[in-house]
Amino acid sequence: MIDRRTLLQAATGALLMTCAVAMAPAHAQGAKPSWIDQSLLADAQKEGSVTVYSTTNEEEGLPLWNLFTEATGIKVNFVRASDSQLLARVLIEARAGQRSWDIMQTANVNKVPPEFLLALDLPEGKSLFPEAIAKDKRWYGVYSNYNSPAYNTKFVKKDDLPKTYEDLAKRKDWAGKVAIDGTDDAWMTGILAHYGEEKGLKLLQDIIENTKPVPLNGHLAVARAVGSGEYWIALNNYVNLTVNVTLSGAPTDFWTMDPVVLFFGQVGVSAFAPHPKAAQLAANFSVSKEAQEFLAKFGRLPTRADVATNPINVLDTIKPRKIVTVLLSTEEDRRRIKQFNDLFKPR
C-alpha cells in the first residue's frame, strides 16, 4: 500500500517529467531512440501509417503514440474500444477478408486465434520479464495487470481491512457498498486456481451473498467509483488503475491478500497487417523502455526490470504474496465468462 509522502513525491516527479518532456526538443542532439530498428525504418516510413487497436484510454494512448510518430514520422491511427469489442471486431473483419489493423494492444491478445498473429522476435523483448512473453512469441507484455481489492480511505480504515478472502466473505456490513468490474472472469479464475475449484466456488458464493457486490462497466469506472466514495470497496481491480486514481488526489488505496492474480496488457502484430514493417516497428516501440517509462507516469506497472514503478514502492506489498498468473484460451475464457456471469448477475 502507498504512503502519502511517497504519493506526493511521485506526483511531483511525474509533473516534472511531464514538463521536461513538453519543453525538451524532439530527439535531443539528433539521437534516434534505441528501439528504432534501422532495418525496418525506411520501409516502415514508406508505408506511412500504422493502425493500432487498443484498450488504453485516450489520455494515455494518444500522447504515447505521438512519441512514436515524432520519432519515426509514421502516422498512427489509434482505435480505442473495450477488449470484447476489439476481439469481436478482429473476428468479424477476418471473416470479411478485411486487412484493417496492424497491431493490437489489449489484455486479451492471447485470445486472438494464433493464425491471426505474427510470431516474431522483437529486439526490445530481450529486456522483458520471461513470463511476459508468449511461448510462441505471438504476443509480448506491455504492462503488468496485478489484481487486488481497493478501498476508499475516508470510509474504511486501514486497520479494518480483512487479511484474507475468508475474512472478507464475513463483511455483511459492506453489503451494497462493494463494486466489481462485470468482466473480472480472469480474477475469478485465479481465485479458483488458488483455492481449488470446489472451495474457491464456495468462497466466492459466500462473498457475493454477504457483501452483494455491484457489477460495473469498466475497471477505470470501478476505480473512480471507489475513489469518489460512491462505493467503499472494489472487490477486485487492476492495481495500476487504483494507483492512477490515487495519484489524481482521490482518497483510495489498494491492499493485498493471497492470491494476487496477474495477467498482462499485451501487444501482437497482425499476420495480415496492411503495414507490416510499420507494425513491427510499432510493436517494438510499445515494449521499449521509453514507452513503459511513459506509461509508468500514469501508474501502469512495467514488464521490464529497467523501468521503475510509480510510486516506487507500489509492488512492496504485492511481491510477498502468492502470485497466480492467468492466461485463458478463447474456449476456456468463454466457459469462465459464463461462470462469472452466473455468479455475479444481479439477484
C-alpha positions as CSV (number, residue, x, y, z in Angstrom):
1,M,0.0,0.0,0.0
2,I,1.1,3.6,-0.6
3,D,2.0,6.2,2.0
4,R,1.1,9.8,1.3
5,R,4.7,11.1,1.3
6,T,5.6,8.7,-1.4
7,L,2.5,9.7,-3.4
8,L,3.4,13.4,-3.1
9,Q,6.9,12.7,-4.3
10,A,5.6,10.5,-7.1
11,A,3.1,13.1,-8.2
12,T,5.7,15.9,-8.1
13,G,8.2,13.7,-10.0
14,A,5.5,12.9,-12.7
15,L,4.7,16.6,-13.1
16,L,8.4,17.5,-13.5
17,M,8.8,14.6,-16.0
18,T,5.8,15.8,-18.0
19,C,7.1,19.4,-18.1
20,A,10.6,18.2,-19.1
21,V,9.1,16.2,-22.0
22,A,7.0,19.1,-23.1
23,M,9.9,21.6,-23.0
24,A,12.6,19.3,-24.5
25,P,13.1,19.4,-28.2
26,A,12.3,16.1,-30.1
27,H,15.2,13.8,-30.4
28,A,17.6,15.9,-28.4
29,Q,21.0,16.3,-30.1
30,G,19.7,14.4,-33.1
31,A,19.9,10.9,-31.4
32,K,17.5,8.3,-32.6
33,P,15.8,6.2,-29.8
34,S,17.4,2.8,-29.3
35,W,14.2,1.0,-30.0
36,I,14.1,2.1,-33.7
37,D,15.1,-0.9,-35.8
38,Q,17.0,0.7,-38.7
39,S,16.4,-2.4,-40.8
40,L,12.7,-1.6,-40.7
41,L,12.6,2.1,-40.6
42,A,12.9,3.1,-44.3
43,D,10.3,0.6,-45.4
44,A,8.0,1.5,-42.5
45,Q,8.2,5.1,-43.4
46,K,7.3,4.3,-47.0
47,E,4.1,2.5,-45.7
48,G,3.4,5.8,-44.0
49,S,1.0,4.8,-41.2
50,V,0.1,2.1,-38.7
51,T,-3.3,1.2,-37.2
52,V,-3.4,0.4,-33.5
53,Y,-6.3,-1.4,-31.9
54,S,-6.1,-0.7,-28.2
55,T,-8.0,-0.6,-24.9
56,T,-5.7,2.1,-23.5
57,N,-7.7,5.2,-22.7
58,E,-7.0,8.2,-25.0
59,E,-5.4,10.3,-22.2
60,E,-2.5,7.8,-22.2
61,G,-2.7,6.2,-25.6
62,L,-2.7,9.3,-27.8
63,P,0.4,11.0,-26.3
64,L,2.1,7.7,-26.1
65,W,1.7,7.1,-29.8
66,N,2.6,10.8,-30.5
67,L,6.1,9.8,-29.2
68,F,6.2,7.1,-31.9
69,T,5.2,9.5,-34.6
70,E,7.7,12.1,-33.5
71,A,10.5,9.6,-33.6
72,T,9.6,7.9,-37.0
73,G,7.3,10.3,-38.9
74,I,4.8,7.5,-39.2
75,K,1.1,8.4,-38.6
76,V,-0.8,6.4,-36.1
77,N,-4.5,5.5,-36.5
78,F,-5.5,4.9,-32.9
79,V,-8.7,2.9,-32.5
80,R,-9.8,2.6,-28.9
81,A,-12.5,0.2,-27.6
82,S,-13.1,-2.5,-24.9
83,D,-11.4,-5.9,-25.0
84,S,-14.5,-7.7,-26.1
85,Q,-15.4,-5.1,-28.7
86,L,-11.9,-5.3,-30.3
87,L,-11.8,-9.1,-30.3
88,A,-15.2,-9.2,-31.9
89,R,-14.1,-6.6,-34.5
90,V,-11.0,-8.6,-35.4
91,L,-13.0,-11.8,-35.9
92,I,-15.7,-10.1,-38.0
93,E,-13.1,-8.4,-40.1
94,A,-11.3,-11.7,-40.6
95,R,-14.4,-13.4,-41.9
96,A,-15.0,-10.5,-44.3
97,G,-11.4,-10.8,-45.6
98,Q,-10.5,-7.3,-44.4
99,R,-7.0,-6.2,-43.5
100,S,-7.8,-3.4,-41.2
101,W,-5.4,-3.5,-38.2
102,D,-1.6,-3.7,-37.8
103,I,-1.1,-4.2,-34.0
104,M,-3.4,-5.0,-31.2
105,Q,-2.7,-3.8,-27.6
106,T,-5.1,-5.2,-25.1
107,A,-5.2,-7.7,-22.2
108,N,-6.7,-10.3,-24.5
109,V,-4.3,-10.6,-27.4
110,N,-3.6,-14.2,-26.2
111,K,-7.3,-14.9,-27.1
112,V,-6.9,-13.9,-30.7
113,P,-6.7,-17.0,-32.9
114,P,-2.9,-17.7,-33.3
115,E,-3.2,-17.8,-37.1
116,F,-4.2,-14.2,-37.0
117,L,-0.9,-13.2,-35.2
118,L,2.6,-13.0,-36.4
119,A,5.2,-14.9,-34.4
120,L,8.3,-12.7,-34.3
121,D,11.4,-11.8,-32.2
122,L,11.1,-8.2,-31.0
123,P,14.5,-6.7,-30.3
124,E,13.1,-5.0,-27.2
125,G,11.7,-8.3,-26.0
126,K,15.1,-9.3,-24.6
127,S,14.5,-6.8,-21.7
128,L,11.1,-8.1,-20.7
129,F,10.4,-10.5,-17.8
130,P,10.4,-14.0,-19.3
131,E,6.8,-14.7,-18.2
132,A,5.7,-11.6,-20.1
133,I,6.4,-13.2,-23.5
134,A,4.2,-15.8,-25.2
135,K,6.0,-19.1,-25.7
136,D,5.2,-18.9,-29.4
137,K,6.2,-15.1,-29.4
138,R,2.9,-14.1,-30.8
139,W,2.4,-11.5,-28.0
140,Y,4.6,-9.5,-25.6
141,G,3.7,-7.9,-22.3
142,V,3.4,-4.1,-22.4
143,Y,2.4,-3.7,-18.7
144,S,1.6,-5.9,-15.8
145,N,-2.0,-6.1,-14.5
146,Y,-1.9,-7.1,-10.9
147,N,-5.4,-7.6,-9.4
148,S,-6.2,-6.7,-5.8
149,P,-9.1,-5.2,-3.8
150,A,-9.2,-1.4,-3.2
151,Y,-11.0,0.8,-0.7
152,N,-12.0,4.4,0.0
153,T,-9.8,5.7,2.8
154,K,-12.4,8.1,4.1
155,F,-15.0,5.4,4.8
156,V,-12.7,2.4,5.6
157,K,-9.8,2.4,7.9
158,K,-6.6,0.5,7.0
159,D,-6.7,-1.4,10.3
160,D,-10.2,-2.6,9.5
161,L,-9.2,-4.3,6.2
162,P,-9.6,-8.1,6.1
163,K,-6.4,-10.2,5.9
164,T,-7.9,-13.0,3.8
165,Y,-10.7,-13.6,1.4
166,E,-12.3,-15.7,4.0
167,D,-12.4,-12.7,6.3
168,L,-13.8,-10.5,3.5
169,A,-16.6,-13.0,3.0
170,K,-17.9,-12.2,6.5
171,R,-18.2,-8.5,5.9
172,K,-22.0,-8.2,5.8
173,D,-21.6,-4.6,7.0
174,W,-20.3,-3.8,3.5
175,A,-23.3,-5.1,1.7
176,G,-24.2,-2.9,-1.3
177,K,-21.0,-0.8,-0.8
178,V,-18.9,-3.1,-2.9
179,A,-18.2,-2.9,-6.6
180,I,-16.6,-5.2,-9.2
181,D,-16.0,-4.9,-12.9
182,G,-18.5,-7.0,-14.8
183,T,-15.8,-8.8,-16.8
184,D,-13.5,-10.0,-14.0
185,D,-13.5,-13.7,-15.0
186,A,-9.7,-13.8,-15.1
187,W,-9.6,-12.7,-11.4
188,M,-12.2,-15.3,-10.6
189,T,-10.2,-18.0,-12.4
190,G,-7.1,-17.1,-10.3
191,I,-9.1,-17.4,-7.1
192,L,-10.4,-20.8,-8.1
193,A,-6.9,-21.9,-9.1
194,H,-5.5,-20.9,-5.7
195,Y,-8.2,-22.4,-3.5
196,G,-9.3,-25.2,-5.7
197,E,-12.5,-25.3,-7.8
198,E,-14.9,-26.5,-5.0
199,K,-13.5,-24.5,-2.1
200,G,-13.0,-21.4,-4.2
201,L,-16.5,-21.5,-5.6
202,K,-18.0,-21.8,-2.1
203,L,-15.8,-18.8,-1.0
204,L,-17.0,-16.7,-3.9
205,Q,-20.6,-17.6,-3.2
206,D,-20.2,-16.5,0.4
207,I,-18.6,-13.2,-0.6
208,I,-21.4,-12.5,-3.0
209,E,-24.1,-13.5,-0.6
210,N,-22.7,-11.3,2.2
211,T,-21.2,-8.3,0.5
212,K,-23.5,-8.1,-2.5
213,P,-21.0,-6.7,-5.0
214,V,-22.4,-4.5,-7.8
215,P,-21.0,-5.2,-11.3
216,L,-19.9,-2.0,-13.1
217,N,-18.9,-1.4,-16.7
218,G,-15.1,-0.9,-16.8
219,H,-12.2,-1.2,-14.4
220,L,-11.4,2.5,-14.6
221,A,-15.1,3.2,-13.7
222,V,-14.7,0.9,-10.7
223,A,-11.5,2.7,-9.6
224,R,-13.2,6.1,-9.9
225,A,-16.4,5.0,-8.2
226,V,-14.3,3.9,-5.1
227,G,-12.2,7.0,-5.3
228,S,-15.3,9.2,-5.2
229,G,-16.9,7.3,-2.4
230,E,-19.8,6.0,-4.5
231,Y,-18.7,2.6,-3.4
232,W,-16.4,1.9,-0.4
233,I,-14.7,-1.2,-1.7
234,A,-13.7,-2.7,-5.0
235,L,-13.8,-6.5,-4.6
236,N,-11.1,-6.6,-7.2
237,N,-9.5,-4.1,-9.6
238,Y,-6.3,-3.5,-11.5
239,V,-3.7,-2.1,-9.1
240,N,-2.4,0.3,-11.7
241,L,-5.9,1.9,-12.0
242,T,-6.3,2.3,-8.3
243,V,-2.8,3.9,-8.2
244,N,-3.8,6.1,-11.2
245,V,-6.9,7.5,-9.3
246,T,-4.8,7.8,-6.1
247,L,-2.2,9.9,-7.9
248,S,-5.1,12.2,-9.0
249,G,-5.7,13.0,-5.3
250,A,-8.7,10.8,-4.6
251,P,-8.8,9.1,-1.2
252,T,-8.3,5.5,-2.4
253,D,-5.7,2.8,-2.0
254,F,-5.3,-1.0,-2.6
255,W,-4.5,-3.8,-0.2
256,T,-3.3,-7.3,-0.9
257,M,-4.4,-10.8,0.1
258,D,-3.4,-14.2,-1.3
259,P,-3.7,-14.7,-4.2
260,V,-2.8,-11.7,-6.3
261,V,-3.9,-12.5,-9.8
262,L,-1.6,-11.4,-12.6
263,F,-2.0,-11.1,-16.4
264,F,-0.5,-8.7,-18.9
265,G,-1.5,-5.9,-21.2
266,Q,-0.1,-7.4,-24.4
267,V,0.8,-6.3,-27.9
268,G,0.6,-8.5,-31.0
269,V,1.2,-7.9,-34.7
270,S,-1.4,-9.0,-37.3
271,A,-0.3,-11.7,-39.6
272,F,-2.2,-9.8,-42.3
273,A,-1.0,-6.3,-41.4
274,P,-1.6,-3.8,-44.2
275,H,1.6,-2.0,-43.0
276,P,3.8,-4.9,-41.9
277,K,7.1,-3.1,-41.4
278,A,5.4,-0.2,-39.5
279,A,3.5,-2.8,-37.4
280,Q,6.7,-4.5,-36.3
281,L,8.4,-1.2,-35.5
282,A,5.3,0.0,-33.5
283,A,5.2,-3.3,-31.5
284,N,8.9,-3.0,-30.7
285,F,8.2,0.6,-29.5
286,S,5.3,-0.4,-27.3
287,V,7.6,-2.7,-25.2
288,S,10.5,-0.3,-25.2
289,K,11.9,1.4,-22.1
290,E,10.8,4.8,-23.4
291,A,7.2,3.6,-23.8
292,Q,7.0,1.8,-20.5
293,E,8.5,4.8,-18.6
294,F,5.8,7.0,-20.2
295,L,3.0,4.6,-19.1
296,A,4.5,4.4,-15.6
297,K,3.7,8.1,-15.1
298,F,0.1,7.0,-15.2
299,G,0.6,4.3,-12.7
300,R,0.9,1.4,-15.1
301,L,3.3,-1.3,-13.9
302,P,6.1,-2.3,-16.2
303,T,7.2,-5.7,-17.6
304,R,10.8,-4.6,-17.7
305,A,13.3,-4.5,-14.8
306,D,14.9,-1.3,-16.0
307,V,11.7,0.7,-15.6
308,A,10.8,2.0,-12.1
309,T,7.2,1.7,-10.8
310,N,5.3,4.9,-9.9
311,P,5.1,5.2,-6.9
312,I,8.5,3.5,-6.4
313,N,7.2,1.2,-3.6
314,V,3.9,0.1,-5.3
315,L,5.0,-3.5,-5.5
316,D,6.3,-3.8,-1.9
317,T,3.1,-5.5,-0.6
318,I,2.5,-7.5,-3.8
319,K,5.8,-9.3,-4.2
320,P,5.5,-11.3,-0.9
321,R,2.1,-12.6,-1.9
322,K,1.2,-15.7,-3.8
323,I,1.1,-14.6,-7.5
324,V,-1.2,-16.5,-9.8
325,T,-0.7,-15.8,-13.5
326,V,-3.8,-16.3,-15.6
327,L,-3.8,-16.6,-19.4
328,L,-7.0,-18.1,-20.8
329,S,-7.5,-19.6,-24.2
330,T,-10.6,-18.4,-26.1
331,E,-12.5,-21.6,-25.3
332,E,-11.6,-21.6,-21.6
333,D,-12.4,-17.9,-21.5
334,R,-16.0,-18.5,-22.8
335,R,-16.6,-21.0,-20.1
336,R,-15.2,-18.7,-17.4
337,I,-17.2,-15.7,-18.6
338,K,-20.4,-17.8,-18.3
339,Q,-19.4,-18.9,-14.9
340,F,-18.6,-15.4,-13.8
341,N,-21.9,-14.0,-15.1
342,D,-23.9,-16.8,-13.4
343,L,-22.2,-16.0,-10.1
344,F,-22.3,-12.2,-10.2
345,K,-25.5,-11.5,-12.1
346,P,-27.8,-9.2,-10.1
347,R,-30.2,-11.0,-7.9
